[in-house]
Amino acid sequence: MVLSESDVKLFYRLYHSLLFYVNLRHKIIGGLNRPADIHKLNLDDLQKLKDRLYLFPDLIDSFVKDNTENFSPLELEIVSTWKNFVKGRFYIVRHLKNYTVFLDSRDPAKAYGVLGIITSFEEMVGPHLPIVVEVVLLPFKNRIIYDGTLLSFNVLFGKGIRRSINDSFSQAKTNFGIITSLPFSYDGIKSSDSDILRGYLKTEYSRSVHYNEIQELIRKNPDLMVVYSEEISKVHARTYRKNLKIVGVVDGWFALIDGMIIAGGKTREEVERISKSLLPPEKRKFVYIFHLK
C-alpha cells in the first residue's frame, strides 16, 4: 500500500520542485536556493508553500510551461495532473490489500483508494477505524496518493455514527465503486437499480435508514421484488442456520419464502421439486434455497 522506492524519489523530486517554484513566484520563505532545500523546511513553512499552491492551482500550469528544471514530457504530465487534487476532510474507513479507503465527508458518495508514500496509512493511523483526517489527495501515475501531510483528529465515534459512516461507504462502493484515479467523473457511471437495492438491503441499519428509497425503487419497478425477496431471505437463512444446528440438523437443503421454511430435504433437487409442488407459479420466483452444512 505504498509507492515503490523509484516512485517515491520521482514524486518528491517533482513535488519539491513545484513547491520551490511556488516560492520563487510568491516569495514566501527565505533562504531557499534550490528544490532540495525544501527537505530542510519545518512543517509550518512547508505547509505555507502547500497552502499557496492549492490556493493558486494555476501555478501548476505555469510550472509546466516554464519547465525551469528541464523535466521530461512524461514527468511534466505527472505534475500537470495535480490540478485534479482533492482537498478536504475524510473518514479513513478501511485498510485493504492495495490501498486504504478514504470516504469524503462532504460528499459521502465518493470513496477513494489511496496509497501511502513511504509508510502505509495503517502504520500511520493504526487499525482502529473510522478516523477523521484532513489531507490533499493527488493523482500519480494512474493511482491516488497524498501530498505527504496528514492531519488526524482524535474523535470518538458513537455506535450510531460508525454505522452511518459504514453505511455511506457501502452505498458509495455500490454506486460508483472505489475511486482509484483522478479526476473522477460521474459521466457514464450508473449502477443498476438492482445493485442499488442490494446495497440498501445489506444491513439492518441500512434497511432502516433507506426504507423510503427501497419502497420507491420497488414501486417504480415491481420486478425488483425478486431481488428484495432474495436479499431478505438471506437474512432469514442466517438465523435458520443457527437454529437448525441448535436442534441437531447438520446437513440439508431448505426453501424459504416470506421468511418461512416451506420445504426441506437432502438434495437441492428434492427441495426444488417440493416447493414447486406447493406454490402457485407466480410465487415460485420468490423462493430462496439455501444449504446447511
N, C-alpha and C positions, 0 to 999 in steps of 0.2 A: 504493500500500500504506500510505497514511497518511490521517488524517481531513481533512476539508475545514476551511478556516480557521474557519468558523462553528461547526463541531462541536468544534474544539479549544477555542475560547473557552467554549462551553457546558460541555464536560467539566470544564475547570479551575474554572469558576465553581461548579459543583455539588460537585466533589470537594473543593476547598479549603474550601467552606462546611461540608461534612461533617467535615473534619478540625478545623476551628475549633470546631465543636460538640463533638467528642470532647474537645478541650482544655478547653472550658468545663465539661464534666461531670467530667473526671478531673484537672484542674489539673496538667498535665504540664510545660508550657512557660510561662514567664513572659513578659510583655510583648506578648502577642497581644491586640489590641483589636478586630480586625475580620478577616473572612476574607482580605482582600487581604494581610494581614501574613504569611500562610503563604508567600508568594513570597520573603520575606526570610530564611526559616529556612535554616540549614545542613543538609547531608544527614543528619547524625546526629540532629538534633532532629526533622526531618521524618519520619525512619524510626521514631522513638519514637511519634509520633502514629499512623502506619500500623500499627505492631505492636499498639498498643492497640485500634485499630479491628477488626483481624482476630481479636484475642483475644476481643473482646466484640462480635460482629456484631449483637446486639440493639440496639446504638446506632443502627443504620440505621433500624430501625422507630421508635425514639424521635425521631430527627431528622425523619422524615417526618411523624409525628404532631404534633410541636411546630411545625414549619414556621416557625422563627424568622426566616427570610429571605424569607417570603412568595413561595415558588416556586409556579408554576402546577401544576395536577394532572398535566400531561404531564411536567414536569420532576421532580416527586416520584416519578412512576412510574419514570423512569430510575434515580433513586437507589435506589428500592426493589429493583430487580433486582440491585443489587450484593450482596445477601445470597447470591447464587449465585456468588460469586467462587471461583476455583480457585487455590490457593496451593501452590507446591511447586517441585521441580526438574524441568527439562525438557531434552530434546535439541532444538535447532533443527536440522531436517533438510532443509528445502527453502525457497528463496525463489521463490515463484510470482507470477504477474501480480497477483493480487488480495489476496494475504496471504502471510505467512511461516508455515510449518508447525512447530508445537511438539509434540513427542511426549512424553507424560507418562512420566517414568522409573519411577514407581511403578505405573502402570497402562498398559503399552505398547499396550493395545487402543485407546487414545484418542489421536487426533492432532487438534490444534486449529489452525484457520486464524486467525491473529492479525494485526491491523493495528497499525502504529506510530501514534504520536500526531502528532508534528511531523516526526520523522525516521524513515525506513524502517529496519527491522531489518538489511537488507543493508548500509546505510550505517553502522549502529552496530557490527555484529559482523563484517562482511566476508563474502566469498563462500565461504570455505573451511569446509565443514560435514562432519560434525556438530560442534556445540559444546554445552557444558553451561551452562545458566543457571538462576538462581533468580529467580522472578518471580511476580506475582499477576495472573491473568487476570480481566478484568471484562467483563460484558455491557454493550453500549452501543448502543442503537437497533438491535437485531437483528443486531449484529455482535459480535466479540470484540476488545477492546483490552487494554492492560495499565495498571497504575496509575502508570506513569511511572518506576519504579525497576527496573533490570535489573542483576543481578549475574552476571557471566560468570566462568568458571573456565578457566584455561589448562591444559587437559588434552589430551595427545596420545593419540589412539586408535590401537591396532594394527589391522592389516587385519581380523583376526577379529572384533574388537568393532565396527568400522564395518559389517561385513557383518551382524552380529547386529542392530544398530540399524536399518539399512536394511530388513532382513527384517521387523522388528517394525512399521516404518512401512508396509511393503507389506501386511502382514496387517491392520493397523488400517484402512487405506484400503479393503481388500477387504470387511472385515466390517461396518464402520459408516460408511465414508466419512470425509471430513474435517469435523470438527465446527466449525460457523461461528456458533453461537449458544448461549447458556447460559440456563437449565440444560439439560444433556444428559441424556436418559433412554434406557435400553436398551429400554424398553417399545415393542413394535411394530416393532422393528428386528431383522430376522433375515435374514442373507444366505443365498442358496440354497446347497445342498451343491456344486453345480457351480461357483459363484463362489468358494467357499472352496477347492475343489480347484484351480481355475485359479491362485489366489493361491499355494498351496503349490508349484505346479509352475513358477512364474515364473522362478526362477534355479536354478543348480546347487546353490548353498548352501542355498536354501530346500528343494529336493527332498531334500537330505541330512538337514537338521535335522528336517523334518516327515515323514520316511519312514513312521513308525508311523501318524501321522494320515492320510496318504494311503491306506495299506493298509486302515485301518479304515473310511474313507469308501467305498471300493470294495467292501469286504466287506458293508457294510450295504446298498449299492445298486449291484449289478453293472452297471446301465445306465451308470454313470459311467465305465466302461471306454472308452466312446466319447470322452468329454471327455479322459480320460487319454491315449488314443492320439493325439488331435488335438494336444494340447499338446506331447507328446514328439516327435511328427513335426515340429512347427515347429522344435524344437531341431535335429533331424537335417537339416531343409531348409536351415537357415542354413549348415551345414557343406557340404552338397552344392552349394549355390550357389557357394561359394568354389572348390571343387574342379572343378566343371564349367567355370567360367570359366578356370581354370588350363589345362585341356586344350583350350580354344578354343570351347566351346559358349557362344553369346551370346544365344540366344533359343530358348525351347521350354517345353513343359509336361511335368511329371513326376508320377508317382503313387508314394507311399510307403506301406508297411505294415510294422510292426515294425522300423522303421529301415532298410528296404531299398527301393531303387527297383525297382518291378516293371513300369513302363511309361513310355514317353516318346513325345512326338510334337510336331507343330507347333501343334495346337489342343487346347483342353481337351476338346472333344467326342471327339476321336480317343483321347485318353488314358483318358477315362471308359469308352469302348467296349472298349478293350483290357483294362483292369483288370477290368472286369465279366466279360469272357470268360475270364479267367484264374482268378478266385477263386470259391469256393462262395458262395452267397447270404449265409450267416451271417457271412462275413468282410468283405463289401463295405462295411459301415458303418464299418469301421476304416480305410478308405483316406483318405489325405490328399493332395490335389493342389495343387501349387504351380507358379507361373510364374517362369521365369528370363528376365530381360530386361535 
